[in-house]
């Protein structure tokens, strides 16, 4: 018997040996058999937020049986991945259950776990069916897994979407009540907390704009490539194209070309560009920004910057037109629209 970081691996030779491995009420068990696979290695990985995940393994004997058992003191949801010979299967454990795995040809499948079978089929379901699954048991491992699903490289449940966010809040509430010690509870709490903070910041911004229109745009003061602080408010008297951007991105090269063309063609110097970069890599930003003719500043807080909440930025790039009086005139998602608006305002 070999034990690695909390897992116990048992070769399934006799029934008594297996029952002994599963005797603790705090244990879960993942077992099965793979025929005609003597000598192959079977691996079990715990899936979580740790950068050094727990892993266990066993070499199959002639009968092909295997069993992994481990402690789940808090009876909380966990995820595992079982692997052998290039095949893999994700396994949810909701408490201290026993999950049976069978091999059909070269494919692994569940023999007895309804929740595991549901998880294995989630990718085949439409969003409405997945919502019903979450509703039916928001404290389950399957509910968390469903929130992590993606479709066409986009999350199926978008935190920024008001309706989708309700499902994050629902699962967070259930986990907080039933699994307060789970790492998934901590993750869900942070999502809900950050979202509510963002909503509060947006509400405060809207309220401030309604009650303090004479203040115009919220001021920005950030260092340029020479380390000199450049304030947005210093540009009063000029129309400003204010850009929130990210140099290390697929879109930026096209953005830079379009901005240079616009800047060079604009003879009216009553118009200025104030470009903010949120790149975490300062050296990358500095190397590129040093060649730009307009005001280019860097926020070292990167994507944690309070400016993103203050200006209610959820996607980069985002553009604003600020009038010569210092008021925000318009907001734009595309540079083409922003340039057209800037040119019209500066005329």
Secondary structure by P-SEA (a helix, b strand, c coil): ccccccbbbbccccaaaaaaaaccccbbbbbbbbcccccbbbbbbbbccccccbbbbbbbcccbbbbbbbbcccccbbbbbbbcccbbbbbbbccbbbbbbbbcccbbbbcccaaaaaaaacccccaaaaaaaaaaccccaaaaaaaacccccccccccccaaaaaaaaaaaaaaaacccccaaaaaaaaaaaaaaaaaaaaaaaaaaaaacccccccbbbbbccccbbbbcccccccccccccccccccaaaaaaaaaaaaaaacccccbbbbbbbbcccaaaaaaaacccccbbbbcccccccccccccccccccbbbbbccccccccccccaaaaaaaaaaaac
